[in-house]
Amino acid sequence: MSVALLPAVEQLVLLRQKKISPLELVNEHIARIERLNPTLKALVDFDAERAREQASHVGSGQLAGLPLTVKASIAVKGYKCEIGSLLQRGDIPNQDAEAVARLRRAGAVILGTTNCPEFLMAYETDNLLYGKTNNPWDLTRTAGGSSGGEAAAIAAGLSAGGLGSDSGGSVREPAHFSGICALKPTSARVPSLGHLPPCVGPFSFLGAIGPMARTIADVKLLFQAVSGQSSIDPAGAPVGLREISPAEAKQARIGWFEDDGLVPVTPETRRAVRDAAAALERQGFKVAHFRPSALEAARRLWHIFFVQCGAMFYASTIAGRESELSPTFQGFLDIAAAESPLTAESLLKAWAESDLVRSQLLEEMQEFPLLLLPVCSIPAFRHGERSWLVENREVPYLDTMRYTQWFNLLGGPAAVVPVGRSDNGLPIGVQIAGRPFHDELVLTVAAAIESGFGYQPPPLS
């Protein structure tokens, strides 16, 4: 197996033991990018010589010499950050996002930036600049969105890990579709400064920059490197890193459920959740069937903020240039246009109600501070599909993805671990969600689940 498919933590061990040099490791990743990226369309801005130059001057740090990628909505100095839109064609930041700067200070080598849907508003990565990102498990299917390019690159070993962003499942759905791990952190535990569009207004609690990698140990490593309050982030909280041992995590009750009682999931998805719950129980975790009652209220409010407010945020940007928009983004605008227009009164009411619903979820999660559940109703879907037959019911696009959206409204952490396979061999992940600022607890439980399952290389690799 290629060294590029090893967990990032193992690649770092090889580097520290001088069994491989930073330049040799980068060259291994470059070779894979040159061979596989024309098929996957995962990276959108990549320069082999710039990567080699970085690898030739690696300093010290916990990530010294590790080759990483970054979603093309997070500023990387000197690399395109076009957010998948013709309207942003050729945009190149002149400074790094804060999270990227922290990766560099830790010694990481930035290979390039990865594909995303236009303005990030889709669960499928497709745009008019670079086209569709393909899933390395099945090229006829999507790697998800909006961090689909990042997920495909990591799953196929083009990158040891990297950064995506998530306002409605955008690191978790791609991780689930591609068979890797990811964490949507508590809002602002990783500074969002340098993310485009900015995480402001409702997106200050909906959105988060999050690590993606092949193992939970790798995700934890990246989270440790990029987390921590920024002195100029108005949403940041002074919460430091802490270690949560498995013994300590076993004191927290874990509530699990297979569906939300409204939208069905595939039988293989149910099996993956049950298998993960059983694995935790065998290890001595306190596991019981539980489903919060405030989920649908949270989903409804998320829809207002993400879909309706999201469309409003972009109105001035796209005015007069509608003919340049991708079909994927136009589909998002059509969903928003089908809703009753927001008024000042309805928006204010939703904003106030969101605090009440978040409080209700927190109250319900006092007994079960961790939740184990599906990531999505279905595994990776074919390019362009927007509804599916699940348990003899027609399930539309956004409803299928609802299982991640609740935790964006809550603002709490949620991780994804690959556990099962669909009948046609596609990966199926499970989601572990927690109360805000309990990121380390979520990661400890995710690692416990992973110990019995975890990443497998996709066929393309």
Summary of the structure (lengths in Angstrom):
residues: 461
radius of gyration: 20.2
end to end distance: 9.4
largest distance: 63.1
contacts: 1820
relative contact order: 0.14
helix: 41%
strand: 17%
